[in-house]
Amino acid sequence: MASIELFGRRAELEQLSGFLDSARRQGHARLMWGEPGVGKSALMAAAAELAVTAGMRVLRASGSEFEADVSYSCLNQLLLPVNAEIELLPPSLREALSVALGFGVGAPTDALLVGNAALLLVKQVATEVPLALLVDDVQWIDRASATVLGFVARRLEGVRAGLLMSARTGTLGFLAPRGLTEMVVQPLDREAAGQLVDVNFPEMPLRVRQRLLDLAQGNPLALTELPSTLLGAVRHTVAQPEVVPLSDRLQAMFAARIADLPEATRGMLLLATFEGTGDVRVLRAALADGAGLADLAPAERAQLVRVDDATARIAFRHPLIRSAIVAGSTHEERRIAHLALARALTGDQERRAWHLAAAAVGPDEAVAALLEDSAHRVMLRGDAFAAIAALIRAAELSATSADRGRRLSEAAYIGAEASGAIDDAKTLLTDARRATPDSTGSLHAANAAAFLMINGDADVATAHRLLVGAIETAEHGYRARDPALIEAMHTLMLLCWYGSAPEYWEPFYRALGKLEPQPPDVLALASKTFPDPVRTGASALASSQSILDTLADETDPTRIMRVGTASVYLDRLGECRDSSWRLVQQGREGGAPRRHLGALMHLCLDDYLVGRWDEAEQLALEGQRVCDTSGFSFFAWYFLYNRAIIAAGRGRFDEAYALADEITHWALPRGVTAAVLFAQHPRTLAAMGQGDFDAAFLHAAAMSPPGVLVSHVPHCTWVMFDLVEAAMRTGRTVEARAHVEAMRAADVAALSTRMTLLQAAAEFLVFDDEATRTRLESLLSGPVAERWLPDVSRVRLVLGERLRRARSAAQARRHLLLARDGFAAMAAEPWVERTRSELRAAGYRLADTTSGGPVALTAQELQIARLAASGLTNKQIAERLYLSHRTVGAHLYRIFPKLGVTSRAGLRDALSR
């Protein structure tokens, strides 16, 4: 195999290797077809290397359009290295070939004589060593050389020589392919194209990479030439995303084929290029009176476009043909085409606005307003980059500097808040301030500045002051329909949460109370469930459910992410999973990174709470990568936190403490108090896992002191149970009781089934009476046991310990076995070992886990395991057994460790054993 690195060309290289092997033994000729830039020359080079490796002598030539009129110029190039061997030919053949190649002087000779001379020369050279003749770009070789090569190619049988020629698809020139074996070189598949891009441009942003792959369509030349154009653009111009400036080499691929077309055909192609969708009806409507689509025929015959009669669509053979068409047009031709399309698109305001903008030659406020409206529409679909582009163009067409500054400010805000285009956002914000020096007071500008601050080195307090000042001085009249004001309120809510102190929240609540006629539904919900759910969350449960019920059909990524944020402390993220996964997929495909990150945050937390720890770790690492590459470095701490709590749960204590310290080190100087408090959670869990209950108590108390559920520190509810358990184990019964009383007074149980479980477990730890035990066991036998696997396992362990000490060994073993299975499903090794110790103390004989013997499954577990092994999904199993899919998932979590497997893939073999 050739040492030249060719991605995705294994099949072609194997074909070439086979061709050369055949040529060495009995002679062979082959013609290699391919589109311009597809990699024929690279394969020719690889063939030369393969031939040398195989002990063959290589003679090479390539056609040149500048020598196409010079007779025998290609043959001269090919046979020049064996000029000395010509002297060994018979006199008549020697003279004919020497004269043809310009080595001798004489009368022009017959082509048949030259062909025979060349064939005999090849046979003569190949007698000593097998010969490989490689001719690239035969579509440009001269007629005389083409005739001789065709003659030789059809007479190589029995000669130890191979002739390999390459040509552009459909452009053979003078060569007659009759009798030649053909080989078609296809574009690279997407995986191979991606590898080529990643090796040559490893730092290319994901969004640019995907656009490059779409434009190049596997053409290696385009994959290596286009990046300079795509990466060099400072501003996003997505009015016609498939039309990009071409390098000279790419332009040359198509220019000649387009230049030969009639003027009317080029005009039709320009219309089709700008129309973008290939809709024949739109093109007909855009044509001048009396004109038809017949002018497309020459382009069809030249294989530049194809028309699908069934769908009435025109498709370009390659996206870059469009760019070549635009490059060959004049300014006035382009303007006229855009105006014609705008007239034809009266029912599509977004596309009409872009065509009018492209045709504009100066400020035009009407078109600017259309583009601004388009930006708001596409933003609802989650395309932040298209929204930025529309606002930038609208700013360029604005009639006043105030409108220009306002639109640039909004573009800057979207760039900073949603798209991750941090550098562009800074530039846009600077441009906005130049346009209107007082635009620093506008809400969009302040919003953008606040995001830029926290993603830079500024502290939360400074960003908070800036945004509060902008909200309180802007001329919005606190109208709830003002989009800039509502965006500013959502940003302010996050800044207040980062600050984690009541004084941060005062201006937020003050502004919220002034909104007329009332705050929008998601902002109203989040204002109750996110800042201080202990005191206000329960009052929002009904409205929370009504909003969650709309998520299945919701398409606005911003709303989806904010509904998830409003659901965090109500433990309702499970109901946001499907919509969150849609955002993750959009982000992976190049969508807005901020929405991608928000969805990852919500999925990570839900995964942790329900015991999907493997997935949580994977998504946390993905979140960190997105933060590193998208410009949203501020949010990386949250993914460090997710990694830390799982590391703590799985016994990687040093890692958990190190990650927590990394969060604290980053957050303290920036005033991100929420992150500082979050870092206490993995420390608490690590200390609990190590059995260091004094340290666990201190870490939990640092987040929320005993007897207090701190105001506006909503995550204090996440360590309530830990604090009570650590307090009881260290003799701090007064503190434990005080904390339980605080939980009761706040009625945290009303927030969610998880909070109900944790409050009941804390009450049982402190009071340990018949009533609290009965209540706790009742909860554990209900639906709560199906979802919150880490907490349920912890609570079962505590309950089993108490029951064992109360000499109820049989009851203790039941809870301890379920706890052990839950911990094992999460690979929470310290907790598995602790549970095993309790089981031994309860008189349970543990199976020898090294023997590989079978572990008993219940009848229902066996049924579920067999169905899962057959390939059914949780949902399908649930439908068959009349269970909920969550119940099926909980059973599988217990089944896996019993059978000694970690995934569904191992179930079949385990059940066989």
N, C-alpha and C positions, 0 to 999 in steps of 0.2 A: 504494500500500500504506500502511496506517495506520502512524503514527509511534509509537503505543503499543507497548511491547515485550511481545509475546506469544510465549512459547516454544512451538514445536511446533504453531503454528496457521496455517501457511502455506496449507494446503488450505482451512480454514474462511474465512480472509480472502479467498481467491480466489473462493469461493462467494458471499460477501457483496458483493464488488466486482461480480460478474456480476449478482447480484440488483439492485443499485442501478443498474447500467447498463440493465438491462431495464426497471426502474421509470421511469427518466428518459424512455425512448422510448415505452413502451406500457402502463405500469402493471403492478404485480406485488404479490402478497401471499405471505408466507412465514411458517411457524411453525417455530421453533427449539426442539427438545427437548433435555433434558440432565438428568443427576442433580444433586442439590443440591451446590453448591460447585464444579461442573465448569468454570465460567468463562463462563457465558452472559452475565452482566452485563458482563464484560470485553469480550466480543465485541460486545455492544450498544454499548458506548462506542466500540469501534473502528469499528463501522458508522456511528455518528454522525460520527466524524472523517472517514471515507471520503466520506460524503455531503456534508459541508461542502467538502471538497477538490474534489468533483465539481460544486460550484456549486448544491447542493440546499438547500432550507430544511428544517430539522429540527424536528419536534415530538415531545416525549418524555413518557412517563408510565410509572408502574410500579404494579402491584397491591400492595395492603396488606391483610393479613388483618384489620386493625383497621377498615378501611373497606369491607369486603366486603358489609355490610348497608346501605350508603348508596347509594341509587340514583344512577346516572350519575356517581359520584364519580371514576371513572377517566377517563371521557369529558371531564369538567370539567377535569381535570388536563392532558389531552392538547390540548384545543382552547382553553384559556384564552389562550395567546399570540395567537390569531387572533380574539379576541372582537369586535374592531372590524369585521371582515369579515362578521360575522353580520348586521349591519344592511343588507348589500347583498342578502340573500336575499329571496325573495317573502314577503309578509306572513304567510301561514299557516305557512310553513316557519320563518320567523324566530321567530314566536311559540312554535311547538312546541319548537324547539331552545333558545331562551332560557329557557323555563320548565323544561325538562328539566335544563339546566345550572345552574339557580338564578340566572340573570341577570335574570329577569323573574318577574312574578306572574301566575298564571292557573290554570285547571283542568288536572289531569294529562292529558297528551296520549298519543296512540296511539304504540306503539313503532315501527310502520312509518313514521309521519310523521316521527319523530325520526331514524330511519335515513336516510330520503330527504333530510332537511335536512342531516345530517352529510355525506352523500355529495356533495350539491351544494356544500357549503362547501369540501370537499376539492378538487373540480373547479375551483371558483372561484379558490382560492389557487394551485393548480397551474398555472393559465393563465399567471400571471405568472412563476413560478419553479418548477421541479420540486420535489416535496415528498416528504420521508421521514418516515413516522410510525413511531415506535419505542415499543413497549409491552413492558416487562419484567414477569415474574412474573404472567402472565395467569391462573394458577391461583387468584389471590387477588382478581381484579377482581369487581366487583358484577355481578349477573345482567343488569341493564339495559344496562350498558356492554358486556358480553360480546355481547349480542344485536346491538347497533348495530355493533360492530367486525366481527362475523361477516358482517353484512349488507354493510358497506362492502367488506370483503376480497374478497367474491365478485363485486363490480361495478366493479373498478378497471381492467378492460381498456379501453384507449384513453385512459386518464387518466395524465397525467405524474406519477404518485405511486406510492410503494411503502409497504406496511404490513408491518413486521417485528415479530413477537411471539415472546416466549420463554416456556417453561413447563417445570416439572419433569416429568420422565418419569412418565407414568401419572397425572398430577394436573392435568387441563385445567380443572377447575372448571366454569363455566357456558358456556365457549366451545365452539361446535360446529366441529370441524376440517374438516368436509366441504368439499372443493374447494380446500383450501389446499395449496400445495407445502410439503413438510416437509424439515427439515434436522436431523440428529442430531449433537450435540456429544459426542464421545467423550472419555474421560480422556486425559491426556497420555501419550505413550509414555515409556519409562523414560529415554531420552536427554534428551528435553525436560524431564522432571521433574527430572532431575539438574542441568540447566542452571539451572532456576528456583531450586533449592536453593543451588547454588554462588554465584549472584549475590546472593541475599539472606542467605546464611549461609556466607560463604567460609571461616570457621575451624571449621566443624562437623567433629568427628572422623569418620573413615571409618565406624566401626562404627555410630555414631548416624545417619549419613547413610543407610546401607543399611537400617537399621531403619525410618527415616522413609519411604523409598521403598517399602518393603514394606507399611507400614501405610496410606499415603496412596493407593496404587494409582493414581497419576496425577491425583488430585483436587487442583486448585490451592489450594483453600481449606484442605484438610488439610495440604498441603505448607507453607503459610505459618503456620498456626495451631499445628500440633503441635510444632514445634521448641522453643517456650518450655517445654513440658512435658518433652520428652525431654532437653533440655540442662539443665534445672533440677534433675534428679534427681542427688543426691550419691551415693547408693548404687545398686548394680545390683540390680534386682529382676526376675528373669527366670523366676519360676514360671509366669506366664502372659504371655509377652512381647508378645502381640498386644493385651492389654487395658491401655490407658493412660488416665489422666484426660483429659477433653476440655475445651476452652475453651467458653465460653458459646455462641459461634457454631457450633461443631461439634456441641455437644449439641443445639442447636435444629434441626440438620439432620434428626435422627432421632427426637427426643423425642415429637413429636406422633403419628407413625406407631406408636410402641411403646405410648404411653399408651392408645390406643384398643383395644388387644388385650385379650382376656379374661385374667383372673388366671392361669388354668391354662396358657395359652399363654406368658405371660411367664415362668412358672416353668420350662417346657420350654426356652425360649430361654436362660435363665440356666444350666441344666444343660449345654446344648450349648455355650455360651460357655466354661464352665470345663473341659469335656471336651476341647475344643481340636481334636481330629482329625476330628470329624464322624462318628465310628463309631456307627451306629444300634444295634449290638449292645450297646455299652457303655451307651448311654442307656437301652435297655430294661432292662438289669440294674440300673441306678441308680434306676429308677422304683419307687414304692411298689407294693405288691401290688395287682393289679387294674388298674393304670393302663396306658395305652397311648400310642402316638404320635399319636393322632388330634388331640390338642390342638395339634399343629403346624400344622394346616390353615389357621387364620386368618393365621398368619405367612407361609405360602406364598402365600396369596391377596393379601396386602399386599406381596408381592415383597421380603420381608426375607430369606427363606431359600429355597433350592431343594433338593430331595431327589433324588438320583440313584439310581433303583431298581436299576440294573445293579451299582453298587458299594456300595450300602447306606450312602451317605454324605450327611450334611447339610452344605451349604455356605452361609455367609452371603454375601449379595450384595456386602457391603463390610465389610472388617475393623473399621471404626469403629462398625458397628452393635453389635458386642459390647461396646465401651466404653460406648455409650449404655445398653445393657441393664443393665450393672453399675451405672452411675450412678443408674439408676432403681430399684434394689433396696435392701432393708434389710439391716442387718448379720446379722440372724438368718436371713433368706432365703439369704444368701450362705453362711453357716456350714452350714446344712442341706444345701445343694447340694453343697458340698465333701465332707461326710461321706458322702453318698449315693454320690458318685463314688469315694471311697476304698474303700467296701465293694465296688463293682463292679470295681475294678482290683487284685484280689488277685494277679494274675500279673505286674503291672508295678510293681515296688517303687519305682522312681524317681518315677513319677507319683503313686503312692499316697502316698509320703512328702510330696510337695508339697501334696496335697489335705488330708492330716491336719494339716500345718503351717498351712495357711490357715484351718482350722477351730479351731485351738488358741486358747484364751483365756488361757493362762498357761504357765509352765514345764512342759515335758513331755520328760523325758530320753529316753524311748523314741522319740519322733518325732525328736528332735534327732539321735539315733544313726543313724536311717534316712536323714536328710538328709546327715549327714557321709559315710556310705557312698556315697550318690548322688554327692556332690561328687567322691569319688575315682574313681568310674566315669566321670563325664563328663569329667574331666581326662584320662583315657586316650584319649578321643576328640578331645582338643585344644580343648575349649570352656572356656577359662580363666574367662571371665566367668560362665558358668553355675555353675562350681565355686565361685567366690567368693560368688555369691548364695546357694548352698545352705549354705555354711559360715557366712555372716552370719546367715541365718535359724536355723541350728542353734545358733549362739551365743545368739541371742535366746531360744531355748527351753531353754537349758541350765539344769539344776537347781542347779549349783554354780558359783561364780565361777572355780574352777580350770578346769572344762570350757569355760566361756565364754572365758576368756583363751586357752586352747589353740586353740580353733577360730578365734578372731579372729586369732591369730598365724599360723595356716596360711593363712587368707584373705589376710593381709598379705603373706606370702611369695609366694603365687601372683600377687598384684597387682604386686609388685615384680619378680619374676623372669620372669613369662610374659606378663601381659596388658598391661603398660605403664601400668596405672592407678596411677601413682606417687603422686599426691595422695591417692587413696583408700587406698593402702597405708600412707602416713604416718598417716592418720586411724585406720585399723584397728589399726596397731601401737600408737598412743597409747591407743586403747580397750582393747587387750589388756593393756597395762601397768596401766591403771586397774583392770581386773577382777582381776588378780593381780599385785601389785607385783613379785613375784619372777619373773614370766614373761620378764623380759629374759634369763634363763638358758636358756629353752627354745630348741630348735634352730630351729623355724620362725621364731620372733621374731628370733633371731640371723641366720638366713639372709636374712630380709626386711631387717633393718638393714644387712647387708653390701651387698646390692644397692642399697639407697637411698643408702648412703655413696658407692659408686663412681659412681653416676649423679648425685651431687651434687658437692661440692667436696672431700670427704675423700680421703685417699690410700689406696693399695692396702695399705700396711703396717698401717694402723689397722684396716681391714676384715678383714685376715688375722688380726690378733691377736684381734679380737672373736670370729671364728668358731672359731678354734682353742680359745679359752677355753671356748666353749659346748660344743664337741664333747668336750673333755676333762673337763668337770664335769657334763654331763647324765647322767641315770640311764637309759641305754639298754642297758647291758651289752654294747655293741658287737655287738648282734644284727643280722645282715645283712638281716633282714626288716623292720627298723624303717625305714619310709619317710622319716621326718624325718631320720634319721641318713644315709641314702644320698643324699638331696637335699643335705644339708650337705657330704658328701664331694665331690659333683660341683662344688658351688660353691667349695669349698676348692681343688680341683684348678685351676679357672680362676684363682683369686686367686694361687695359686703360679706359674702360667704367666705371668700379668701381671708378677709380681715378677722372674721369670727369674734366680733365684739358688738354689744348692743349699740354703741355710739355710731358704728358704721351704718347701722340699719335705720337710724332716725330719719335722715333725709330721704331714704327710699320710701319708707312708710308715708312720709309727709307728701311726697309727689304722688304716690299711689292713691292716696285719699282725695287728691284733687282731680283725678282723671274723670272726664265727662264723656258720655253719661255714666260709664263704668269701665273698669279695666277689661281688656280682652280675656277670653275664657282661660287660656293657658297661663297667662301672666297672673290672673287672679288665683288660679289653682296653685301655681308654684309659690306664690307669696305666702300661702298657708302651709304648704307641705315641705318646703325647702329650707326656709330660714330657721324656724323654731317649731318643728312638728310636734314636739312633746306638749306644747300648749295650744297649737292651732290646727294640727294635722287632722284630728278626728272629725272636725267640722267640715272638712273638704272631701270626705270619703264618697259621698253621693255624686258630687260633681266630678270627682276623679274617675269613677266608674263610667259615667256618661261619656267622658272624653276618651277614655281607653277603648270604649266600644267603637269609636270611629277610626281607630288606627289601621284596621285591615284595609280600608279603602283610601287611606291618606297617602298623598303623593308628595307633599311639601316636606323636603328633608329637614328643614329648620324646625318645623312644627313637630315632626316625629322625634327629633333629638330633645326638644324642650319638654315634650310630654314625658319622655323617659326621665329627664332630670326631675320633673315634678313627682315622679313615682318612686324615686330612690328610697326615701325614708318611710314610705308606706309599704315597702317590700312588694311592689307590684311590677318589678322589672320583667318578670316572667311573661307578663301579658304584652310586653313590648319587644319580645325576642324576634319575632318574624320581621317586624318593620325595622328593627335594628340591624338584622342581618342584611336586609335590602340596602341599607346605607353602607354597610361594610363592603358589600359587593360593588356598589357604585364607586366607593373609594378605591378599591383594588383596580377598578377599570379606568381610573384617572379622574374620578369625581372630586368634589370639594373635600380636602383633607380634614377640615375642622369637623364636618359632619361624620366623616369616617372615624375620627378620634372619639367623638362623643358617643357614637354607637359602640365602639370597642370598650369604652369605660363602662357602659351599662351592661354589656355582655360579660365582661370580666367579673364584675361584682355579682351578677346573678349566678354565673358559673361557680364562684366561690361558695355562695350561700346554699346552693343545691348539691354541691359535691362534685361538679365537673372540673376537677382541679387541673387535669392535663390540658383541657381546652383553655382554661383560664390562663395558664402559664404561656401557652402558645400565643393567645391573643394579646397578652401583656407585652410579649416580645415584639409582636407586630406593631403594637401601639408605640413602643419606643422607637422602632425603625421609622414609622411615619413622622413622629416628632422630630427625629434627627434630619429627615430629608425634606420636610415640608415647611420649615420655618417656625413651627409651633413648639419651640423648645420648652415653653412654660409648662406644658401639660405632661411632660415626661415623668414628673414626680408621682403622678397618680398610678402609672404603670409600674414604677418601682414599688409603690405600696402594695399593689396586687401581687407582685412577685414575692414580696417580703412576707405577707400573711400566709401564702402557701408554703414558702420555705419554712416558716415557723411550724406550721401544721405537720409538715413531713419530716421534721427533725433536723433540718439543715439550719441549726441555730446560728452559727457564725454568719452564714449568708443573710439570715433574717436581720440580725443586729447591724450588719454592715450596710444593708440597703436602707434600714431605718435611719442610720447615722447619715447616709448620703442625702436622704430627704431633708433631714434637719439642717445639715450644713448648707444646703442650697436655699432652704426656705427662710431661715432666720433673718439674714441681712435684707431680704426682699419684703419682709413683713407678711409672708404668706402663713399666717397663724394656723389656718385650717390644715395645711400640710404638716406643720410642726405637731399638731395634735394627732393627726392621722398616724404619724410615725410611732406614737405610743401604742397603737394597737398591735402591730407585729411584735413589739417588745413584750407586751403583755402576754401574747399567745406563746412566744418562745419561752418565757419564764414559766408559764403554766405547764408547757410540755416538758420542761426540765425538772419540774417539781419544786421550783424556787418560788414559793407562794408569797414570801415577803416582797421580793422584787416585782412579782406580778401585781400585787396590791398597789405598790407605789406607782407603777406605770399606768395602771387603770385610773388611780386617783388623780394623776397628773392631767388626765383628760377630763375627769369629772369627779370632784371630791365626794367622799361618802356622805350620803344624806342630801345630795344636790344633783339635780339634772340641769346642768348649766344652761342658762339662757343663750339661745342662738349658737349652740354647739350641738347640732343635731346628731352628729356621729357619737355623742356620748352614750346613746342607746346601744351602741355596738359592743360596749365593754361592761354593761350593767351586770350581767350574769358573772363575768370573770371577776369583777370587783367583789361581789357578794361571796363567791366561792373562795377566793383568796383570803378574804377577811375571816370567814368561818374557819379556814384551815390554819390561820395564824392567831386564833384566839381573839380576834377583833369583832366580837359578837355585837357590841353596841353599834359599831360602824355598819356592820352588815344589816342589822335591823333598821337603822336609819335610812339606808339606801332602799331597802324594800318598801319602807313607808313612803319614800319619795316616789317610787314607781307606782305605788297604789294611788297616791294623791294625784299624780299626773294621769293615771289610767292609761299607761303606755300600752296595756293589753288591747285597747281599742284600735290601735293603729294597724295591726296586722295579725295574722295567725302566728307568725314567728314571734312577735312581741308578746302575744298571749302565752306562748310556750315558755319564753324566757322569764316572764314575770311569775308564772306558776312555779317554775323550777326554783327561782330565787326565794319565793315564799316557802317552798318545801324545805330548802336548805336551812332557812332561819327558824321556822316554826316546827317542822318535822312532826306534824300531827296527822290524825286520820283524815281530816278534811283536805289538807293540802296534798297529801299523798294520793287520795282518791281522785282529786281534781287532776293531778298531774298524770296519773295512769289513764284516766279517761281521755285526756288530750293525746297521749301517745298511742292510743288505740284508734284514733280518728284520722281524718285526712292530713293533719299536720305532719304525721309521720312519713307521709309519702313525698314531701318536698324538701324540707330543710335538713338535709342529711348531716352536715357537720354539727349543727346545734342539737338535733335529735339524738345523735350518737353521744354527744357530751352529756346530755341530760340523762340518757339511759345509763351511762356509766355512773353518774352521781347517784341515781336512784338505786342501781344495783348494789353499789357500795353500802348505802344506808340499809337496804333490805338484808344484805348479808350480815351486817352488824346487829340487825334486829332478829337474827336467827330465822330469817325467811329465805333459806338457801335456794329452794326451788324457784321462787319468784325472782330472786336475784339473778339466778343463772339465765332465766328467759331474757331479761333486759340486757344482761352482760353479753350474751351471745349475739343479740341483734346489734349491740354497740360495736362489738368486735368486727362483725361483718361490714358495718358501715364504715368504720375506720379503715379496714382493709381495702374496701372499694376505692377509697381516696388515697391509698398508700400513705396514711398518716401513722407511720411506724411507732413513734413514741406512745401514741394513744393506743395502738394495737397491743403493745407490750404491757402497758398499764392495765388494759382490760384483761389480758391473759393472766396477769398476776392475780387480779380479783377473781377470775374464774377458778384458778387453782385453789385460792383461799375458800371459795364457795364449794369445794369438793368436786369440781368438774374435771374429768380426765381429758386433757387436751390431746387431739390426734397428733401423731408424729408427722409433721409437715414435710419431712424429708423422705417419707416412704412412698409417696405418690399414690397412696391408697385412695379409694373413693370417699367422697364426703356426702352425707345424706342430704337430699333436697326434699322439700315438702312437695306434695302432689301438685300444687299450683306452680311452684318454682320449676318443677320438672317440665310441666306443660309449657310454660313460658320459655324455658331454655330451648326446648325442642323446636318451638315455632321460630324463635330468633335464629337458631342454627339453620333453619330452612331458608332464611333470607328475608323473612317478613320484618317490616319496620315496627317500631313501638306502636305507632298509630294503628297499623293493620292488626297487630296482636290484640290491642285494646278492643278494637271493633269485634274481633272474633270471640273474645272472652267476656265481653260486656264489662270491661274495666276502663278506667281513665288511662291515657297514655302516660301520665305521671306515675300511676301505680305500677305500670309495667316497668318504667325506668327504675323505680325504687327496688323492685324485685331483682332486676338485672344487676344492680349495684351489689346486692347481697349474694347473687348467684356466682358472679365472677370470682370472688376470693374463695368461695367454697370449692369451686372446680379448679382453682389454680390457674385461671386465665385472666388476661387483662383487657380483652376485647371480644367482640362477637365472632371474630375470625377463628378463635380457638375453641368455640363451643362444640362444634361437631366432633372434633377429636376427643375432647374431654368427655362428652356424653358416650362416645364409643367405648372409652375405657371403663 
